[in-house]
């Protein structure tokens, strides 16, 4: 299964997700039902191949931010919490590699 980054081209929020599909068309269809694209029109969803995430495929259609392995992989590629709190960073499995971490807990 191939990994694709998916996002709403016109969203002001800037959210994106990673979905797994056989091709870009199927990735767009999966993304249409994701939280990141929940308010998007189907024609406004964009996908881009993300081969670095292919190894995260575990039979699910989408990566799970709450899964420690998925979060570490996403943070390695530049994802982060938009407004982290120190208590969130303290227990985050990716705290050692996150560029947006709050270090009050250290």
C-alpha distance (Angstrom), angle and dihedral (degrees) to the residues before:
residue distance angle dihedral
X1 . . .
X2 3.79 . .
X3 3.80 125.3 .
X4 3.81 121.2 -130.8
X5 3.77 131.2 -175.1
X6 3.81 108.3 -134.0
X7 3.81 131.1 -168.2
X8 3.79 143.9 156.0
X9 3.78 106.6 -99.9
X10 3.81 92.7 -147.7
X11 3.79 101.6 38.7
X12 3.78 115.4 122.3
X13 3.83 89.7 -157.2
X14 3.80 94.6 70.8
X15 3.80 94.8 -142.3
X16 3.77 121.6 156.0
X17 3.77 137.4 173.5
X18 3.77 139.7 -162.7
X19 3.78 118.2 -119.5
X20 3.79 131.5 -179.0
X21 3.79 121.7 -132.2
X22 3.78 143.7 141.0
X23 3.80 93.0 -109.2
X24 3.80 143.2 -2.5
X25 3.81 94.8 -91.1
X26 3.79 92.2 55.2
X27 3.81 90.2 44.1
X28 3.81 90.1 55.9
X29 3.82 90.5 50.4
X30 3.81 91.2 51.3
X31 3.81 92.1 46.0
X32 3.81 90.2 52.1
X33 3.82 87.3 69.4
X34 3.80 95.6 44.8
X35 3.79 126.7 102.7
X36 3.81 91.3 -118.6
X37 3.81 90.8 60.4
X38 3.80 99.8 29.7
X39 3.81 94.6 121.4
X40 3.80 96.5 37.3
X41 3.74 127.0 110.4
X42 3.80 109.0 -122.8
X43 3.81 91.6 -116.6
X44 3.83 90.3 55.2
X45 3.81 95.6 57.0
X46 3.78 113.5 104.9
X47 3.80 126.6 -165.0
X48 3.77 131.4 -168.4
X49 3.78 127.0 -171.9
X50 3.82 111.8 -104.4
X51 3.83 106.7 -172.6
X52 3.82 91.9 172.8
X53 3.82 87.9 73.3
X54 3.81 98.1 48.2
X55 3.81 90.3 100.0
X56 3.81 91.5 60.3
X57 3.79 92.4 68.5
X58 3.82 109.6 121.1
X59 3.78 101.2 161.3
X60 3.81 95.3 -75.6
X61 3.81 125.2 116.2
X62 3.80 94.6 -133.3
X63 3.79 138.7 27.6
X64 3.78 115.9 -105.5
X65 3.82 117.1 -131.7
X66 3.81 88.4 -158.0
X67 3.82 92.4 58.1
X68 3.84 107.5 92.3
X69 3.82 94.3 -140.9
X70 3.80 92.8 48.7
X71 3.80 92.4 46.4
X72 3.81 92.5 51.5
X73 3.80 90.9 49.4
X74 3.81 91.9 48.8
X75 3.80 94.1 46.5
X76 3.80 89.4 50.4
X77 3.82 86.8 59.1
X78 3.82 93.8 48.4
X79 3.81 105.4 -88.9
X80 3.81 116.4 138.3
X81 3.80 143.1 161.2
X82 3.81 107.5 -83.1
X83 3.82 95.7 -138.0
X84 3.80 108.5 12.1
X85 3.77 123.5 -169.0
X86 3.81 120.9 -145.4
X87 3.82 92.2 -115.8
X88 3.82 89.7 55.5
X89 3.78 92.4 49.9
X90 3.79 92.5 48.6
X91 3.80 92.5 64.0
X92 3.81 98.4 31.9
X93 3.82 114.7 121.1
X94 3.82 89.4 -143.3
X95 3.81 98.2 47.7
X96 3.80 93.2 115.8
X97 3.81 93.9 57.2
X98 3.81 102.9 32.3
X99 3.80 116.5 112.0
X100 3.83 92.3 -160.4
X101 3.79 99.2 51.6
X102 3.77 123.6 134.3
X103 3.79 109.7 -130.0
X104 3.81 101.7 -161.1
X105 3.81 87.4 109.0
X106 3.83 94.7 56.7
